Amino acid sequence: MALVRQRRNLNLRLPLPESPDCLPRCPLPLPPTLLSSSTTTITSQEVDRLSDLEKLKVLGHGNSGTVYQVRHKRTSAIYALKVVNGDCDTTVRRQIFREIEILRRTDSPFIIRCHGIFEKPSENISILMEYMDGGTLDTLLKSHGTLSELSLSNIACQVLDGLNYLHSQKIVHRDIKPANLLVNQKMEVKIADFGVSKIMCRSLEPCDSYVGTCAYMSPERFDPDTYGLNYNGYAADIWSLGLTILELYLGHFPLLSPEQTPDWATLMCAICFGEPPSLPESASEEFQSFINCCLQKDSSKRWTVSQLLSHPFISKNLKSS
Ligand SMILES: Nc1ncnc2c1ncn2[C@@H]1O[C@H](COP(=O)(O)OP(=O)(O)OP(=O)(O)O)[C@@H](O)[C@H]1O
């Protein structure tokens, strides 16, 4: 059990490459305020100053900063506020600018909503987001245990809707995993954490850098020659979704047995040389097929978002709701 817990806490995120050779082929323009000397950006009508917010508690810590639950003093509305230290290193800075750029572009009920960005030169950067009172799917798994097929069909459908939106905007998330999917009491699921995402400039542009959490990376990200015919990055999000849903059903990271150490080399071997993980026979045929369609090692055989949205595991649930 301790091993399982340790595995769930895997921090196998690979840093963004530092070398200029590895920089995105289409570097994101910095958000205007981060280039200019202006002090504060407001995207919300409601909250126009950081001092209007009262910190209630810490919701969590990430690589880039701390997330607080905050209350708007005048309206009592509750938000989540991510605060990133202004002195952060170049990698973190690049991740946070990327996250801000994508949050500004996105507008979907399946993507975490940004209500404002506050920054001053050489001071902390704060991102005001909608508050998700259920935390992440990772914490939900730890507190409530594994999820039923029906719940997973519902979750998979919402994540697919979110990915459908992102992919239509030419955004590849590149770090789909339980810890990056936020949930609320209504069981609404929203995709968060765009620090390693990429905006594709051309539809078939390769997306080949080692960023994200390697445990959830698809085979073609390690070995594009074998598994990535026409590799364009979008299919990698589907692999990560398949692993995520499987983990939420099994209650542990699916690719390793409890005896294996979850280091980079072991994971890479399991992903590239092992059989793709599958469900036990007790799972329904539709569910088995859905996981199988997501976890095709050859990225050209893996189903796309729109195909998966019509898969019986998803559409059956949609009809009954
Ligand atoms: N909008 C939100 N609503 C509720 N809780 C949130 C929200 N955003 C983040 N959190 C909580 O704060 C934690 C830290 O989030 P954060 O995005 O900083 O870190 P992370 O997901 O580990 O990403 P990274 O390390 O890449 O920055 C999350 O794991 C989650 O528990």
The ligand as an SDF file (V2000), in Angstrom:
LIG
                    3D

 31 33  0  0  0  0  0  0  0  0999 V2000
   -8.6500   26.0360   -9.4830 N   0  0  0  0  0  0  0  0  0  0  0  0
   -8.3630   25.2720   -8.4340 C   0  0  0  0  0  0  0  0  0  0  0  0
   -9.3190   24.9340   -7.5390 N   0  0  0  0  0  0  0  0  0  0  0  0
   -9.0260   24.1550   -6.4790 C   0  0  0  0  0  0  0  0  0  0  0  0
   -7.7930   23.6700   -6.1930 N   0  0  0  0  0  0  0  0  0  0  0  0
   -6.7950   23.9640   -7.0530 C   0  0  0  0  0  0  0  0  0  0  0  0
   -7.0190   24.7700   -8.2070 C   0  0  0  0  0  0  0  0  0  0  0  0
   -5.8380   24.8840   -8.8770 N   0  0  0  0  0  0  0  0  0  0  0  0
   -4.9450   24.1920   -8.1820 C   0  0  0  0  0  0  0  0  0  0  0  0
   -5.4980   23.6390   -7.0860 N   0  0  0  0  0  0  0  0  0  0  0  0
   -4.8110   22.8140   -6.0690 C   0  0  0  0  0  0  0  0  0  0  0  0
   -3.4890   23.2950   -5.9000 O   0  0  0  0  0  0  0  0  0  0  0  0
   -2.5460   22.2600   -6.2040 C   0  0  0  0  0  0  0  0  0  0  0  0
   -1.3300   22.8790   -6.8620 C   0  0  0  0  0  0  0  0  0  0  0  0
   -1.7010   23.3700   -8.1390 O   0  0  0  0  0  0  0  0  0  0  0  0
   -0.6160   23.8400   -9.1850 P   0  0  0  0  0  0  0  0  0  0  0  0
   -1.2880   24.0680  -10.4790 O   0  0  0  0  0  0  0  0  0  0  0  0
    0.2140   24.9550   -8.6460 O   0  0  0  0  0  0  0  0  0  0  0  0
    0.3670   22.6630   -9.1400 O   0  0  0  0  0  0  0  0  0  0  0  0
    0.5480   21.4100  -10.0100 P   0  0  0  0  0  0  0  0  0  0  0  0
   -0.7560   20.9230  -10.5670 O   0  0  0  0  0  0  0  0  0  0  0  0
    1.3220   20.4480   -9.2000 O   0  0  0  0  0  0  0  0  0  0  0  0
    1.3300   21.9880  -11.2170 O   0  0  0  0  0  0  0  0  0  0  0  0
    2.7930   22.4680  -11.4130 P   0  0  0  0  0  0  0  0  0  0  0  0
    3.6370   21.7910  -10.4110 O   0  0  0  0  0  0  0  0  0  0  0  0
    3.0280   22.0200  -12.7750 O   0  0  0  0  0  0  0  0  0  0  0  0
    2.7420   23.9510  -11.2780 O   0  0  0  0  0  0  0  0  0  0  0  0
   -3.2990   21.2710   -7.0710 C   0  0  0  0  0  0  0  0  0  0  0  0
   -2.7470   19.9940   -6.9610 O   0  0  0  0  0  0  0  0  0  0  0  0
   -4.7150   21.3530   -6.5040 C   0  0  0  0  0  0  0  0  0  0  0  0
   -4.8280   20.5380   -5.3540 O   0  0  0  0  0  0  0  0  0  0  0  0
  1  2  1  0
  2  3  1  0
  2  7  2  0
  3  4  2  0
  4  5  1  0
  5  6  2  0
  6  7  1  0
  6 10  1  0
  7  8  1  0
  8  9  2  0
  9 10  1  0
 10 11  1  0
 11 12  1  0
 11 30  1  0
 12 13  1  0
 13 14  1  0
 13 28  1  0
 14 15  1  0
 15 16  1  0
 16 17  2  0
 16 18  1  0
 16 19  1  0
 19 20  1  0
 20 21  2  0
 20 22  1  0
 20 23  1  0
 23 24  1  0
 24 25  2  0
 24 26  1  0
 24 27  1  0
 28 29  1  0
 28 30  1  0
 30 31  1  0
M  END
$$$$
